[in-house]
Structures are given as C-alpha cells and as structure tokens.
Amino acid sequence: MIPVKVSKITFHHTSRSYAVLLDEISGERSLPVMVGACEAHSIALALEYAEPPRPMTHDLIKAMVTESKGKINSVKITDLIDGVFYARIEVQGTHIGALNLDSRPSDAIAIALRTEAPIFVEESIMDGASQLEEENNTISTEFLEIEEQKEDLESQLKKAVELEKYEEAAVIRDQLKDYD
C-alpha cells in the first residue's frame, strides 16, 4: 500500500464534478478521485480545519467512533472496478473490536482527515490510475486556459447583446456551447 496525502481539490467543468488529488507521500505520482459536491465541501472543510456550526455526517461519524472509545486506524483505497474506486475504513475499539468497513473513497477521505488517520492506495491502482505531477500541472494549466477562453466569450456575448449585434451574439453563443 502506498501512503498518500490530500494535496488539493479541483473542479472539472466538463464533468461538473470535483477531483480530490491524492499525492504519493514519498513519490511523484498523484491519484485523482472524483467526488460529489457535498463530499468535496466536507473534505475542503477538513483540510482547512474549519468547524461548521452544526456537525456534518463525517463529524458525527468521528464523534461516534471517539465516544465508543474507538479509533480510525487507516483508510485504504483498495479497488478500481469499471471506473469506480472502492475504499475500506479500518476501525479499532474496545467495545467494537476490529472492523474493516466498506466505504466510498470520498467519505473515507473526509473521515481520515477529521481523525488524522493515514490514507493508503493499493499499488496496482496507483500504477494504473495515477498521474505524474508534471501531467497534473499540464492538466491544470489547460483547464485554466479553457476557463479563461470561456469567460472571454461570455464577455463578448454580453457586449454583443448590449450593442444589439444579435447575429454576432448568436455566433458567440454557438461557440460557448462547445464548452458545455
């Protein structure tokens, strides 16, 4: 198993989802794991050590484990089947014994961050689905360039409509459709 850390969360406009980047602690590879908006928000709060006014689900799970004299030993991303990641949460407690629970990676990561549990990725997954840091930077740069182009077109569209240049606006609108 490869120890990893959460390096950042990025938004992918084309798929309208978020990716949590798990960086190898003693290497250069990075594993993007797609997560939903709610999970991305929860992970971001944990990364920033921010406490919401009321406990979120992951905070509740942490409290339940802690109150039952338990501990999250580790989180492991164990499988990648048909493009879907699978994870396990290893829990140890006096009252509950040793548990190895099935989990979505997004929930496992959010819980690991709150409990300071280590996160591991199966070697075969890191080999097959990871990206080198250089590739991640290229993807991020390309993503930013596309976003800038889209913002520029949106600005041009607004200006064309304000100037009542509707034919020009229609052409720009059609160009914007390519970004969706």
Beta strands, then each sheet from edge to edge (+ up, - down):
strand 1: 2-12
strand 2: 17-24
strand 3: 29-35
strand 4: 70-81
strand 5: 84-93
strand 6: 97-103
strand 7: 119-121
strand 8: 131-132
sheet 1: 6+ 5- 4+ 7+ 1- 2+ 3- 8+
end
